[in-house]
Amino acid sequence: MSAYALPDSVKKDLETFSAQCNDFNSGKIDSLLFKTFRVPFGIYEQREAGSYMVRVRPAAGILTPRQLSVLAGLAADYAQPRLHVTTRGGVQLHNIKPDDFLPVMEALHSAGLTGRGGGGNTVRNIVCDPYSGTAADETFDVTPHVLALTNKMLEQKDSYSLPRKYKIAFSSSPADRALALFADLGFIAKVSDGRRGFRVFTAGGLGNQSKTARPFADFIPEDEIFLIAQSIKKVFDEKGNRRNKNAARLRFLAEELGFDVFEKLVHEKMHLLRSEGGWRLEINELPQIEPDRQDAAVNGLSEDEKLWRSRFVFSQKQNGYYSAKLPLLLGDISAAKAAELAAALEKIPRETIRLCNDQNVIIRNLKPAELAALYPLFKEISPLVSKAALIGNIIVCTGAATCQLGITIPRGALGAIEKALAGAGIPLDELNGFKINISGCPNSCGRHETADLGFSGKALREGDSPYPAYNIFGGARFGENAARLGKKISDI
């Protein structure tokens, strides 16, 4: 059973989009006009003419086994037969044809999923700390807050026609695993005087002229998250730059106005929304896992399985339960293996699947026997299961392989990096926390500025001949009190 249900407004939006698809396929509207309809539904044109990508936005990165099975079926029937996990807890289906837009979207909605807000100048998928609800260091589980705000934002008509994309993230601890301090709006869980709430940051973001977010409020109570998110969105909507998309993100508006003026406008909007009412969010708690009092020890593990557990398995705050990261090569899982994984997880009567913001998957709430039973399947799904965590956690965007903006091919760079490291004699298991991120252009889809070592694709010239190259970034840090972007140190 899913913890999330699509709002009725999104279902009605699909009816409108259905008519628009029919008009496009019958020639009543041209491709330029249709683009304004399809992109806010998460449908992007790829490099190959007539081929499209559909970005699905599971709320809080949560999938049920049935939803994973539906996605696997759609990939097998309509797209390249694989699923691609994104750095915002989403899923992409590649190589879809225009005639198949409607059946794909209708199947997604029937399964409680949508592409609405998956692209364009919209409120994008809200990132949730993938370990929220299980991490020993968390202040509290922020998943219910992400679900509630997702619903509320999807219902607002002004969420789909902003000057530029609007990205929101929630972290359950000061470790900031959701990278709230690199978002347009970031929330970090906090308790003040016994009340749950959040420390709030805004006007951050990655890409052109990346910035860390600035503190906006030291504490807001948990029921005010929509009030502040909607107020910032309205200021962005009214004052943002609609003439130049390269200067249209929220951080540019805050800088242009001056942060003091920007704050004043947001507080004025908050006062107005308070007077109108309807701004309080009801936070519905999720079912809690009861600690397992049984002995959690597992005997007879092979050396390979012990090594895997040391790299990718984590004890949860609930005694006797574990989370396992399934590292996906290039963020991909084949449709066939995704279907197998869904069938295996269907037998577990607890929430299990969280899409991670490093292109991997977290399988959570596992008892020791369930964890052991999944290990052989994990090895079949991804070769990274048997490799160091440093390799398994490398982030790469698709780059020029499919993206129209891509300059380089990070997928090829990943293979070269892995080969070089394998022959370097470096003890990679001593570098489990070290992060390497690769983007195929400056837009930071691979989050190169948030890594210990980041690469950003660009073009250099030798005479009149352009050739692909990379800027190199180093030294990023994240955390509530330590966030900083990586600095450019060289190029290659």
C-alpha positions in Angstrom: 0.0 0.0 0.0 1.3 3.4 -0.9 1.8 6.2 1.7 0.9 8.7 -1.0 -2.1 9.4 -3.2 -2.1 11.8 -6.2 -4.4 14.8 -5.7 -7.5 15.1 -7.8 -6.2 18.2 -9.5 -3.4 16.3 -11.1 -5.8 13.7 -12.4 -7.8 16.5 -14.0 -4.6 17.9 -15.5 -4.1 14.6 -17.2 -7.5 14.9 -18.9 -6.4 18.2 -20.3 -3.0 16.8 -21.4 -4.8 13.9 -23.1 -6.7 16.4 -25.3 -3.5 18.3 -26.0 -1.7 15.0 -27.1 -4.6 14.2 -29.4 -4.4 17.7 -30.9 -0.7 17.3 -31.5 -0.9 13.8 -33.0 -3.7 15.0 -35.3 -1.7 18.1 -36.4 -4.1 20.6 -34.8 -1.2 22.2 -32.8 2.4 22.4 -33.7 5.4 21.0 -31.9 6.4 24.4 -30.4 3.1 24.9 -28.7 2.9 21.3 -27.6 6.3 21.6 -26.0 4.8 24.1 -23.5 2.3 21.4 -22.5 4.5 18.3 -22.5 7.6 19.7 -20.6 5.6 20.5 -17.4 4.5 16.8 -17.6 8.1 15.8 -17.4 8.5 14.9 -21.2 11.8 16.1 -22.8 13.1 15.7 -26.3 16.3 13.7 -26.6 19.2 14.2 -29.0 17.7 11.6 -31.4 14.9 13.2 -33.4 11.4 11.9 -32.4 12.7 10.3 -29.2 11.7 11.5 -25.8 12.4 11.0 -22.1 9.7 10.9 -19.5 10.7 11.9 -15.9 8.5 10.4 -13.2 8.4 12.1 -9.8 7.7 9.6 -6.9 6.8 11.6 -3.8 9.7 11.6 -1.3 11.4 9.0 -3.6 9.0 6.3 -2.3 8.0 3.5 -4.6 5.8 0.5 -3.7 6.8 -2.9 -5.3 3.7 -2.7 -7.5 4.8 0.8 -8.7 8.3 -0.5 -9.5 6.7 -3.3 -11.4 4.5 -0.9 -13.4 7.6 1.2 -14.3 9.5 -1.9 -15.3 6.6 -2.9 -17.6 6.4 0.6 -19.2 10.1 0.5 -19.9 9.8 -2.9 -21.5 6.8 -2.0 -23.6 7.3 1.6 -24.6 10.9 2.7 -23.9 14.5 1.7 -23.7 14.1 -1.4 -21.4 15.7 0.1 -18.4 14.9 2.6 -15.6 17.2 5.5 -14.8 17.2 6.8 -11.2 17.9 10.6 -10.9 19.6 12.8 -8.3 16.2 14.1 -7.1 14.7 10.7 -6.3 13.0 10.4 -9.6 12.9 7.9 -12.4 13.4 8.4 -16.1 12.1 6.4 -19.0 14.1 6.9 -22.2 13.4 6.6 -26.0 9.6 7.0 -25.8 7.7 7.9 -29.0 5.0 10.7 -29.1 2.2 8.2 -29.9 3.0 6.5 -26.5 2.9 9.6 -24.3 -0.7 9.1 -23.3 -0.7 5.3 -22.6 2.5 5.9 -20.5 1.0 8.8 -18.5 -2.3 7.0 -18.0 -0.5 3.9 -16.7 1.6 6.0 -14.4 -1.5 7.7 -12.9 -3.3 4.4 -12.5 -0.4 3.3 -10.4 -0.4 6.5 -8.3 2.6 8.1 -10.1 2.9 11.1 -12.3 5.3 13.2 -14.4 3.4 16.4 -13.5 6.0 18.9 -12.4 8.8 16.7 -13.6 10.2 19.3 -15.9 10.0 22.9 -17.1 9.5 26.0 -14.9 7.6 24.2 -12.2 7.9 23.1 -8.6 10.1 20.0 -9.1 10.1 16.8 -7.1 10.8 17.6 -3.5 13.9 15.8 -2.2 13.6 13.8 1.0 16.6 12.5 3.0 16.6 8.9 1.8 17.4 7.6 5.3 14.7 9.6 7.0 12.8 7.4 9.4 15.6 5.0 9.8 18.7 7.1 10.7 20.1 7.1 14.2 21.1 10.7 13.9 17.8 12.2 12.7 15.9 14.8 14.6 12.6 13.3 13.4 11.3 11.7 10.2 10.6 14.3 7.6 8.9 12.0 5.1 5.4 13.0 6.1 6.3 16.6 5.6 7.6 16.0 2.1 4.4 14.0 1.2 2.1 16.7 2.6 4.0 19.6 0.9 4.2 17.6 -2.4 0.4 17.3 -2.4 -0.2 20.9 -1.6 2.2 22.2 -4.2 0.9 19.9 -6.9 -2.6 21.4 -6.3 -1.5 25.0 -6.9 -2.0 26.2 -10.4 0.9 28.6 -10.1 3.3 25.7 -9.5 3.5 25.1 -13.3 4.3 28.5 -14.8 7.2 30.0 -12.8 10.1 32.1 -14.2 12.3 29.0 -13.7 12.3 25.7 -11.8 11.8 25.7 -8.0 13.6 23.0 -6.1 12.9 22.1 -2.4 14.7 19.7 -0.1 14.1 18.3 3.4 16.8 16.8 5.6 16.1 15.0 8.8 19.4 15.8 10.5 22.2 18.4 10.5 24.2 16.1 8.2 21.9 17.4 5.4 21.8 14.2 3.3 19.1 15.9 1.1 21.5 18.8 0.3 18.9 21.3 1.6 21.6 24.0 1.6 22.1 23.7 -2.1 18.4 24.2 -2.9 16.0 27.1 -3.7 14.3 26.2 -0.4 15.8 23.9 2.2 14.4 22.6 5.4 16.4 20.9 8.2 14.6 19.3 11.0 14.8 21.0 14.4 13.0 20.8 17.8 12.6 24.0 19.7 11.0 24.2 23.2 9.5 20.7 22.6 8.0 21.7 19.2 8.9 20.0 16.0 9.8 22.3 13.1 12.6 23.4 10.8 15.5 25.6 10.2 14.9 27.2 6.8 17.4 28.2 4.1 16.7 29.8 0.7 18.2 31.1 -2.5 20.7 28.4 -3.1 21.1 26.1 -6.1 23.4 24.5 -8.6 24.2 25.2 -12.2 24.9 28.6 -13.6 26.6 30.6 -10.8 25.9 28.1 -8.1 25.3 29.3 -4.5 24.8 27.8 -1.1 21.5 28.8 0.4 21.2 31.5 3.0 19.5 31.2 6.4 16.0 32.5 6.3 14.4 31.4 9.6 16.1 29.8 12.6 12.8 28.0 13.4 9.3 27.6 11.9 6.8 25.1 13.3 6.1 22.1 11.1 2.6 23.2 10.1 4.0 26.3 8.5 6.1 24.7 5.7 3.5 25.4 3.0 3.1 28.9 4.2 6.8 29.7 3.7 7.1 27.6 0.5 4.1 29.2 -1.1 5.2 32.7 0.0 8.6 32.4 -1.6 7.1 30.9 -4.7 4.7 33.8 -5.1 7.5 36.4 -4.7 9.5 34.3 -7.3 6.4 34.2 -9.6 5.8 37.9 -9.4 9.3 39.3 -9.4 11.4 36.7 -11.2 13.2 37.2 -14.5 11.0 35.9 -17.4 13.2 37.3 -20.1 16.5 35.5 -19.6 16.3 31.9 -18.4 20.0 31.9 -17.6 19.4 34.6 -15.0 15.9 33.4 -13.8 16.6 31.1 -10.9 15.5 32.2 -7.4 19.0 32.9 -6.3 19.4 35.5 -9.0 16.2 37.3 -7.9 17.4 37.4 -4.3 20.7 38.8 -5.4 19.2 41.4 -7.7 16.7 42.6 -5.0 19.2 42.3 -2.2 18.5 39.6 0.4 17.1 42.0 2.9 14.5 43.2 0.4 13.8 39.7 -0.7 13.2 38.6 2.9 10.9 41.6 3.5 8.8 40.7 0.4 8.5 37.1 1.5 7.4 38.1 5.1 4.8 40.4 3.6 3.5 37.6 1.4 3.4 35.3 4.5 1.4 37.9 6.4 -1.1 38.1 3.5 -1.4 34.3 3.2 -2.0 34.0 6.9 -4.9 36.4 6.7 -6.4 34.4 3.8 -6.3 31.1 5.7 -5.8 27.6 4.4 -2.0 27.7 4.8 -1.7 25.1 7.6 -0.6 21.7 6.6 -1.9 18.6 8.3 1.1 16.2 8.8 0.0 12.6 8.8 2.5 10.3 10.5 3.5 7.1 8.8 3.2 3.6 10.4 6.2 3.0 12.6 8.3 -0.2 12.6 8.4 -1.9 15.9 11.9 -3.0 17.1 12.6 -6.7 16.6 13.7 -8.2 19.9 15.1 -11.3 18.2 18.8 -11.9 17.9 20.0 -10.1 14.8 23.2 -12.1 14.3 23.6 -13.9 11.0 26.2 -16.7 10.8 27.9 -18.4 7.9 28.3 -15.3 5.7 30.8 -15.6 2.9 33.7 -13.2 2.7 32.1 -11.4 -0.3 28.8 -10.9 1.6 30.7 -9.6 4.7 32.5 -7.1 2.5 29.2 -6.0 0.8 27.6 -5.5 4.2 30.5 -3.3 5.4 30.1 -1.2 2.3 26.4 -0.9 1.6 24.4 -2.1 4.7 23.4 0.1 7.6 21.8 -0.7 10.9 18.6 1.3 11.4 17.5 3.1 14.6 14.8 0.3 14.9 16.6 -2.6 16.6 16.9 -5.6 14.3 16.3 -3.8 11.0 18.7 -2.9 8.3 18.8 -0.7 5.2 20.8 -1.8 2.2 22.0 0.5 -0.6 21.7 -1.0 -4.1 24.3 0.8 -6.1 23.2 1.1 -9.8 25.8 1.3 -12.5 25.2 4.7 -14.2 21.9 4.9 -12.2 20.3 2.3 -14.4 18.5 -0.9 -13.7 17.1 -3.1 -16.5 13.4 -3.5 -16.8 13.7 -7.3 -16.3 15.7 -7.0 -13.1 13.5 -4.2 -11.8 10.5 -6.5 -12.2 12.4 -9.3 -10.3 13.3 -6.9 -7.5 9.6 -5.8 -7.3 8.4 -9.4 -7.1 11.0 -10.1 -4.3 10.0 -7.0 -2.3 6.3 -7.7 -2.7 6.7 -10.4 -0.1 7.9 -8.0 2.6 5.0 -6.4 4.5 6.7 -3.1 5.1 7.8 0.0 3.2 11.1 -1.0 1.4 12.0 1.2 -1.6 13.5 4.7 -1.4 15.1 6.2 -4.5 18.3 7.9 -3.3 19.6 11.3 -4.4 22.9 9.7 -5.6 21.2 7.7 -8.4 21.0 4.5 -6.2 18.2 2.7 -4.4 17.8 2.2 -0.7 16.0 -1.0 0.4 15.0 -0.5 4.0 13.2 -2.1 6.9 14.8 -5.5 6.3 15.1 -8.2 8.8 18.4 -10.2 8.7 17.0 -13.1 6.9 15.4 -10.8 4.3 18.6 -9.0 3.8 20.5 -12.2 3.2 17.9 -13.5 0.8 18.2 -10.3 -1.4 22.0 -10.4 -1.7 22.1 -12.8 -4.6 19.6 -10.7 -6.6 21.5 -7.5 -5.8 24.6 -9.1 -7.3 22.6 -10.0 -10.5 21.2 -6.5 -10.8 24.5 -4.5 -10.6 28.2 -5.3 -10.8 28.8 -2.4 -8.4 27.5 -4.5 -5.5 30.9 -6.2 -5.4 32.9 -3.0 -5.6 34.0 -0.3 -3.2 31.4 2.2 -2.1 33.5 5.0 -3.6 32.8 3.4 -7.1 29.2 2.6 -6.3 28.4 6.1 -5.2 29.9 8.0 -8.2 27.2 10.2 -9.8 27.1 10.7 -13.6 24.5 12.4 -15.7 23.6 11.0 -19.2 25.5 13.8 -20.9 25.7 13.9 -24.7 24.6 10.3 -24.9 21.0 11.5 -24.8 20.8 15.1 -23.5 20.6 18.0 -26.0 22.7 20.1 -23.7 25.4 17.5 -23.1 28.9 18.3 -24.2 30.8 15.3 -22.9 29.8 11.7 -22.1 30.2 11.1 -18.4 29.1 7.5 -18.8 32.3 6.8 -20.6 34.4 8.8 -18.1 33.0 6.7 -15.3 34.4 3.5 -16.9 37.8 5.1 -17.5 37.9 6.4 -13.9 37.0 3.0 -12.4 39.7 1.3 -14.6 42.4 3.8 -13.5 41.5 3.5 -9.8 41.5 -0.3 -10.0 45.1 -0.2 -11.3 46.3 2.5 -8.9 46.8 0.4 -5.8 44.7 2.7 -3.7 42.8 1.1 -0.7 39.4 2.3 -1.9 37.5 0.9 1.1 39.3 3.4 3.2 37.7 6.1 1.2 34.0 5.1 1.6 32.9 8.7 2.1 34.8 10.2 -0.8 32.5 11.5 -3.6 33.2 11.8 -7.3 30.4 13.5 -9.4 30.4 14.1 -13.1 28.3 16.4 -15.2 28.3 16.5 -19.0 27.9 20.3 -19.1 27.9 23.2 -16.6 24.3 22.7 -15.6 25.2 20.4 -12.7 22.8 17.6 -13.3 25.6 15.4 -12.0 26.1 17.8 -9.0 29.8 18.2 -9.7 30.1 21.1 -7.3 28.9 19.1 -4.3 31.7 16.4 -4.5 35.2 15.9 -3.1 36.2 15.7 -6.8 33.8 16.9 -9.5 34.0 17.1 -13.3 31.9 19.5 -15.5 31.8 19.0 -19.2 32.8 21.9 -21.6 34.3 22.4 -25.0 37.9 23.6 -25.7 39.4 24.5 -29.0 42.6 23.7 -30.9 42.6 26.1 -33.8 39.2 25.9 -35.3 38.5 22.5 -34.0 36.4 22.1 -30.8 36.9 19.0 -28.6 35.3 17.8 -25.3 37.0 18.7 -22.0 36.2 18.9 -18.3 36.5 21.5 -15.6 37.7 20.0 -12.3 36.2 21.0 -9.0 37.3 20.0 -5.5 36.7 20.4 -1.8 32.9 20.6 -1.4 31.3 20.1 2.0 27.8 19.6 3.1 26.1 19.8 6.5 23.9 22.4 8.2 26.9 24.4 9.6 29.6 23.4 7.1 28.1 23.7 3.5 30.4 25.0 0.8 30.6 24.5 -2.9 33.5 22.9 -4.6 36.0 25.2 -6.3 37.3 25.0 -9.8 40.9 23.9 -9.6 41.8 23.1 -13.2 40.6 21.6 -16.4 41.6 18.6 -18.6 
